[in-house]
Amino acid sequence: MSKKTTNKPFDYEQLRKDIEFDAELLGHRLHFHTTWGLFSPKGIDEGTRLLLDHIEVRPDDRAIDLGCGYGPIGLAIAKSAPQGHCTLVDKDFVAVEYARKNAAANRIDNVDILLSNGLQQVPPGSFTLAATNLPAKANKEHYYLFFHDIHERLEPGGRFYIVVISGLRQFIARAFTEVFGNHKKIKQGKTYTVALATKH
């Protein structure tokens, strides 16, 4: 006779509390607050780690992190560019709220954190570095618009780093070659691939 298992009731008040953890990114120890409903709320996801392990950040970079979530990529870049600046954007207001909270918690003030669909709400200006952990679920037309917008806002010599699931790597190679005229595969892992395009 099998034992009857009783499901333990959820502690809803506990679920409402921020999830908190520390992570070392680009050599900086950062403390993060997250919440359920944001991407990878319990820790830094594999794609973000792969990207940050292979990105080159210069001390004076003017950077943009597109689809910033609660901020791990953009805040690590800002911390690594003390003479520069990073703009973090997301179309989810909860993500923007938590990215702002994490910037304050880590005393990172060379950032702007904006609610924006892509670059639509980003004030005029150019960037030397762009980075994104590209969602796998968007359609290809959306990606092309996104890449064209980034190309327009990068300075000559500006670099665009992207991490995607490896199944999209050939599409990214084609799209980068079309939009930027070049594509470099930086690192292919089992699940994710990091690629780079440079504006000439």
N, C-alpha and C positions, 0 to 999 in steps of 0.2 A: 504494500500500500504506500503510495507516494505521499510525502509530507506536503501539507498545504503551505504555500509561501504567501506571506502577507506583504504587500508593497508598502514600503515606508512612505508616509506622506511627505510631500515637498515642504521644506522650510522656506516659505515665500519671502519672509523678511530677509533671510540670509541671501536668497537669490537676487534681491534688490541692491545688495551692497556691491560696491565696486570690487572687481577682481584686481589684485595687485601683484606685480612680480618685477624682478630686476632682470636686466639682460645686458650683456656686453656687446656693443655694436660699434664697429669702426674703432675699436680700442677704448671706447667710453662706456663707463658703467651708468646705465640709465634706469630710472624707476618708472614703471607704467601703471596707470589706472585704465581699466577697460570695463566693459559691461557686456552682458549677453545681447546678441543681435549684431554686434560688430564682428568683422572678419577676424578669425583666429584670436578670440578673447583671452585664452588661457596661456598664451606664449607666442613667441615670434615664430611665424610659419617658415617652412623650409625654403620657399621661393624668395622671401625677403632676406633670409640669411645668405642664400647663394648670391643674390644681387649685391648685398653689402660686403660679401667676401671678395668681390671682383670689381667693384667700382673704384675709380680713381677720383678723389676729391682734392681740389687745390685750395689752399688757405683763403684765397680771395674769390672763390666761385660765387656767382649769383645763380642760384639753383631754384628749380621748381620740382616738387613732388606731387604728381597727379594721382588722385585717388588715394589720399594719404592715410585713410583709416584713422586710427588713434595716434599715428605719427611716427612710427619707428624709423622709417627711411628718412623722412625730412628732418627730424630732430637729430638723427645721427649725422646727417650731412651738415646741418647748421653748426653742430658742435665741432665738426672737423674743418669748418671754414670760418674761423674767428674774425677774419677781416672781410668776410663775405656776408651772404644773406641767403635764406631759403624761404620760398613761398610754398605753403602746403595748401592744397585744395582738395575738396571732396564734395560730392553732391548730397551727402547724407549729413543732416544737421547734427545728429548724435556723434558721428565721427569727428566733426569739426569741434564740437564742444569738448570731447575727450582729448583731441590733439592740443587744444588750448590749455586744458588742465595739465597735460603732461609737459608742455613747454614751461608752464609756471613751476611745476613740481621740480623740474630739472634746472631751473633758472637759465633757460635758453631764451634770450630776448632778440636775437638777430633773425627773427622769423615774422612772417605774416601768415595767418591761417584763415582761409576764406571758404565760404560756401559758394561753390561754383560748379556748373555742369561743364566739365572740361575746362577750357580757358575763357569761357564767356564772361565771367565776372572778374577776371584778372586784369588789373589796371595796365595801361600801356607800359611797355618797357621790354628789354631784351634779357635773355638768360645765357649763361655760359655752360650750364649743365641742366639736364632734365632727367628724371628717373621715374619709373613706374613699375609696379607689380600689376601686370595687365590682367583683368578678369577674363576668364576663359569663356564666359557666357555671352559676351556682347557679339553683335553681328559684324561682319567684315567691313560693311559700309561705314559703321561707326568707327572702327579702327582707322580706316583711311582718313576720315575727317580729323580725327585725333592727331594722326601723324602729320598731316598738312598743317594743322594749327601749331604744333610744336615746331615744325620746320620754320614757319614764319617768324616765330618768336625767339629762335636761337640766333646768337651772333655767329658770324663766320668763325669756324673752328669750334663751335659749340658741340657738346657731346650729348647724345641721347641714349641712356642705358635702359634696357627693358628686361624683365624676367617674365617668361611665359611657360605654360605647360609645354613639354617637349613635342607634343603632337602638333603644336602650332608653329614650330620653328621654321618649317619651309615656307609657310605663308608669310611669316615675319621677314624672312630673307628676301622674298619677292617684293613685299610692300616697301621695305626699307630701300631696296635698290631703285624702285620706281620713284619714291618720294625724295630720298636723300642722294641717290646716285651711288650709294655704297652700303655695305653691310659687313659686319664682322661678328662671327660667333665667338664669344669670349669664353664661355664654359657650358658644356652640356652635361647635366647630371641625369640621373635615372628618370626623374620626374619633371624637372624644370631645366630651362635653357636661358642663359643670359646672353643678350646680343647688344651690339653697339652700332649706332649710326653717327656720322659726323657731318655737320653742315659745312660745305665748301663755299 
